[in-house]
Amino acid sequence: MPDGPKPPPGAARIVDLLDAGQEHLAGSVEQPRREAALLLGEVLGLAEAQLYARADDDVPEQAAVSYGQLVRRRADRVPMAYLLGRREFYGRTFAVDPRVLIPRPETEHLVESALNCIGDGAWVLDVGTGSGCIAVTLALERPDSRIVATDLSPGALAVAAANCREHGVGDRVRLVRADLLAALRPGVFDVVVSNPPYVDVGEWPSLMPEIRDHEPPEALFAGDGLAFYRRLFAAGSFLHAGQRLLVEIGKGQLDAARELAEQGGFEEEWVVADLAGIPRVLGLTGS
Ligand SMILES: C[S@@+](CC[C@H](N)C(=O)[O-])C[C@H]1O[C@@H](n2cnc3c(N)ncnc32)[C@H](O)[C@@H]1O
């Protein structure tokens, strides 16, 4: 296995592969042992505790090869979620691949806020749905609601469609390829949610390699970071009086996002901070 984890010669035992994987990942990731165990567990279909209980078991050669490939890719800083093909969000598992942003825990605050204002039979729009994690969660948590979810990326819409099917909401979430709000009728939606791209392109060099080199740029970057909000808030007449717009915002963007929202004719209803105290959700009402 050139350039990969090197277990001792002969049949490799679980513990040998864990040691070799840990050694290979050291210097690349923060928790090399833990991540090696996650990858070996994935290949063998075993939980971490089971790996240690069976530490002396031999690993079939093909499984050892697959594990070696995963370890090499992780050492190249491919995100664990892409290697496993899944990520937890709001207590459920979503399929992910490099066509979509990996759902973030802070986006659960956006979901919480949306749930607080989705009434019976509400029409909800999720702009920039990516993996569909927000749309699917809202559909499952509010079974009476009707959801439309848009994205500009066909790849993202394919992943979202798979997640909708997997979670049994394929008939309740309508996926639409659209640039922002284009092709959608104004005044229809009671609640519009969006976790848009909001990273300043100037931050590209300072991002972690997992994000910078592997997540889709169209899901991350928005000019100076505010470009998406500028367009979204300028389309203020899309929402009638009383209809809600909830957006996730990036660290340090609250003041600028507020100002743009005000210019677009929105009234600010609330701001929700994440667990680190960073303002993350801006709740607005159309006027
Ligand atoms: C930050 S990701 C959010 C994905 C998902 N909603 C989440 O919270 O994990 C932003 C998404 O917006 C999409 N997007 C970017 N520009 C867009 C546009 N002009 N119109 C619609 N979607 C867009 C990207 O393809 C990406 O899937």
The ligand as a MOL file (V3000), in Angstrom:
LIG
                    3D

  0  0  0     0  0            999 V3000
M  V30 BEGIN CTAB
M  V30 COUNTS 27 29 0 0 0
M  V30 BEGIN ATOM
M  V30 1 C -24.6910 27.3610 2.2880 0
M  V30 2 S -25.3870 26.1950 1.1810 0 CHG=1
M  V30 3 C -26.7800 25.6590 2.1750 0
M  V30 4 C -27.2490 24.2730 1.8820 0
M  V30 5 C -28.3120 23.7740 2.8690 0
M  V30 6 N -29.4870 24.6160 2.8300 0
M  V30 7 C -27.7540 23.7140 4.2690 0
M  V30 8 O -28.1510 24.5400 5.1060 0
M  V30 9 O -26.9260 22.8280 4.5490 0 CHG=-1
M  V30 10 C -26.0950 27.2580 -0.0190 0
M  V30 11 C -26.8030 26.5940 -1.1960 0
M  V30 12 O -27.3020 27.6490 -2.0420 0
M  V30 13 C -27.1240 27.2660 -3.3810 0
M  V30 14 N -27.0810 28.5020 -4.1840 0
M  V30 15 C -26.0270 29.3180 -4.4030 0
M  V30 16 N -26.4000 30.3610 -5.1650 0
M  V30 17 C -27.7100 30.1950 -5.4500 0
M  V30 18 C -28.6700 30.9480 -6.1900 0
M  V30 19 N -28.3350 32.0950 -6.8120 0
M  V30 20 N -29.9370 30.4900 -6.2500 0
M  V30 21 C -30.2870 29.3340 -5.6280 0
M  V30 22 N -29.4280 28.5900 -4.9110 0
M  V30 23 C -28.1610 29.0150 -4.8160 0
M  V30 24 C -25.8530 26.4590 -3.4070 0
M  V30 25 O -25.8150 25.6050 -4.5460 0
M  V30 26 C -25.9480 25.7200 -2.0790 0
M  V30 27 O -26.5540 24.4620 -2.2390 0
M  V30 END ATOM
M  V30 BEGIN BOND
M  V30 1 1 1 2
M  V30 2 1 2 3
M  V30 3 1 2 10
M  V30 4 1 3 4
M  V30 5 1 4 5
M  V30 6 1 5 6
M  V30 7 1 5 7
M  V30 8 2 7 8
M  V30 9 1 7 9
M  V30 10 1 10 11
M  V30 11 1 11 12
M  V30 12 1 11 26
M  V30 13 1 12 13
M  V30 14 1 13 14
M  V30 15 1 13 24
M  V30 16 1 14 15
M  V30 17 1 14 23
M  V30 18 2 15 16
M  V30 19 1 16 17
M  V30 20 1 17 18
M  V30 21 2 17 23
M  V30 22 1 18 19
M  V30 23 2 18 20
M  V30 24 1 20 21
M  V30 25 2 21 22
M  V30 26 1 22 23
M  V30 27 1 24 25
M  V30 28 1 24 26
M  V30 29 1 26 27
M  V30 END BOND
M  V30 END CTAB
M  END
